[in-house]
Amino acid sequence: MNNNIKKTVLRFTILGFLVAALMIFGLFRLEAPIIKGEHQHFNYKNDLSLDVYMPTKVKYEKAPVLFFIHGGAWIIGSRLSINNTRFHTSVNELRDKGYAVIAPDYTLAEQGNSPFPACIEDVKDAIAWTYANGDSIGLNMNKVGILGESAGAHIAMMVAFDEEYITQYPFDYLVDVYGPTSLYQLYLDQIPLIEEIQMSVAIMPDCISDKFDLPSYLFGYQPEKDTLKARIFADTFSPIRHVESHINFPSLIIHGEEDKIVPIDQSNRLMDTLSAYNLPFEFHSIKNTDHAFRGISKSDKMDVQQWIIDFVLENS
């Protein structure tokens, strides 16, 4: 291993420790949901788990339910990301108002093995498990909503827009936070960024650089080798392709105007599709804000929390 690679690996190792330390510090400093109130853990399917964050104040005989679907580009991430600072305020405030918040894990991509449709089916199974067991743990499954962030918002939409599924497991509302809605357009938009990332990690060991081969992870193969197959695949798993008049709940859409990972055009496409079917939605764009709320002002971040809180309370 040459010196440049050694330095790169060392930097990643140090960065990993720093991120872990900051996450632990952040949990206790900023009252992450995991350290507040009652927190239950269940295996809902094989080796997949979900966490139930029960209300911190009892307001109802049975608690209304909000599912939180984590992001991470379908490649990384965990149900524990509900404890990051992006949603502390809204999650904790809703729990104070008597809501239970449920965060499931789901199948992530592996090299040459697409996460689709497994990740979508996993979230469906987590919700079905909760419907079957919710009454016994104090949940009101007649008041259910779903919130997703980024890739998690994509999965949430794929679940919520599935006519057959929501007939059996209905939702009262959907919250989409900068979620991809048209996968093929997202892939086309991201080709320059993907190429830049892959060039930047070329000097890294294979075990690290392979993780940045995003198309292979998401499609399960190199999409440029069979563009027709890739187009069909992407359309199949694009939420806007599943929007029809059967959707009988409102959607809240939140997106940063400077998002370089999931461009705001993805939300514009969703709004156009919802409008075509006269379906209700509320939209908020955030100026000077990139993906994962990078660059967001303190006041705008507070607004995001309140948008979520108000929308959930109004629609459940």
Beta strands, then each sheet from edge to edge (+ up, - down):
strand 1: 39-45
strand 2: 48-53
strand 3: 63-69
strand 4: 100-104
strand 5: 139-149
strand 6: 173-177
strand 7: 251-256
strand 8: 281-286
sheet 1: 1+ 2- 4+ 3+ 5+ 6+ 7+ 8+
end
